[in-house]
């Protein structure tokens, strides 16, 4: 019964994420597109939580849904362009976007089909929280402190860009 529940949760979250992603791309209002993006990011966190990756789910909510989207909203409201319509693109650009999306889908499906995932080498009990913390905060090879440093530089660059855009007025 638990297996069917996880399939149902995955299916519902996937359909909601696909609908929100399509709505984000096709929306003519910038603030609505950002809100739909927020729903996609929350859905991704829901998928992490359904697979019992609580750390990744919490990071997804904190960093992306809580940080990046709030930064997008901040920049949109700061430059005062939240109520205007997004300009519509030509049919040539629309077709180029569809072609690029289909190419990306084909490459992704090819990689998934040809990659041999080694599930039997994973520890079925998971990784201890101590090991996870040391790996994420470590500075040795295969540690991830660099990821957090790059993310902080990205957020700083977004803030500086928002300030520069606001000063141009």
Order of alpha helices (4+ residues) and beta strands (2+ residues): alpha-alpha-alpha-alpha-alpha-alpha-alpha
